[in-house]
């Protein structure tokens, strides 16, 4: 794959992603994003595969940055899910959880 084809695919994916996300109502962002944590895991695996196939220093640097960002995205998705689920618990359940270690 040439650099221009990769750049074209990247730009097309970025534009498509922006258009799809911008049309989602604000109230649905948290449930949809927390429900799609598996996508973050797939991105992380893809970044690790790309890093594993990297040859030059530039490719390895971009691969490491990709893995770090993908891992942060996956962890953040689960943190958001946990916080969202906390909102649906009654105040008695919240207090019992905080009191036990």
C-alpha positions in Angstrom: 0.0 0.0 0.0 1.5 3.3 -1.0 1.6 6.4 1.3 -1.1 8.2 -0.7 -3.5 5.3 -0.5 -3.0 5.0 3.3 -3.5 8.8 3.6 -6.6 8.6 1.5 -8.1 5.8 3.7 -7.2 7.6 6.9 -8.8 10.9 5.7 -11.9 9.0 4.5 -12.2 7.2 7.9 -11.7 10.4 9.8 -14.4 12.3 7.8 -16.8 9.4 8.1 -16.2 9.0 11.8 -16.8 12.7 12.4 -20.0 12.7 10.4 -21.4 9.7 12.2 -20.5 10.9 15.7 -21.7 14.5 15.0 -25.2 13.2 14.2 -25.7 11.4 17.5 -27.7 13.3 20.0 -25.7 14.5 23.0 -27.8 12.4 25.5 -26.8 9.2 23.7 -23.0 9.7 23.5 -22.2 8.1 26.9 -24.3 5.0 26.5 -23.1 4.5 22.9 -19.5 5.0 23.6 -19.5 2.9 26.8 -21.4 0.2 24.9 -18.7 0.1 22.2 -15.7 -0.7 24.4 -15.0 -3.8 22.2 -14.1 -1.4 19.4 -11.4 0.2 21.5 -10.0 -3.3 22.1 -9.9 -4.0 18.4 -8.1 -0.7 17.8 -5.6 -1.6 20.5 -5.0 -5.0 18.8 -4.6 -3.3 15.5 -2.1 -0.9 16.9 -0.1 -3.7 18.4 -0.1 -5.6 15.1 1.1 -2.4 13.3 3.8 -1.9 16.0 4.9 -5.6 15.6 5.3 -5.1 11.8 7.2 -1.8 12.1 10.7 -1.7 10.7 12.0 1.9 10.7 12.4 4.1 13.8 9.6 6.4 12.6 7.2 3.4 12.2 8.1 2.1 15.7 7.6 5.6 17.2 4.2 6.0 15.6 3.3 2.4 16.6 4.2 3.1 20.3 2.1 6.3 20.2 -0.8 4.4 18.6 -0.6 1.6 21.3 -0.5 4.1 24.1 -3.4 6.1 22.8 -5.5 3.0 22.0 -4.8 1.6 25.5 -5.8 4.9 27.1 -9.0 4.9 25.0 -9.9 1.4 26.0 -9.3 2.1 29.7 -11.2 5.4 29.5 -14.2 3.6 27.9 -14.4 1.2 30.9 -14.0 4.1 33.3 -16.9 6.0 31.6 -19.0 2.8 31.8 -18.3 2.3 35.5 -19.3 6.0 36.2 -22.4 5.7 34.1 -23.5 2.5 35.9 -22.9 4.2 39.3 -25.6 6.7 38.4 -28.2 4.0 38.2 -27.5 2.6 41.7 -29.5 3.7 44.7 -27.8 5.8 47.3 -27.8 2.8 49.7 -25.9 0.7 47.3 -23.3 3.5 46.7 -22.6 3.9 50.4 -22.2 0.2 51.0 -19.7 -0.1 48.1 -17.6 2.8 49.4 -17.6 1.5 52.9 -16.1 -1.9 52.0 -12.5 -2.2 50.8 
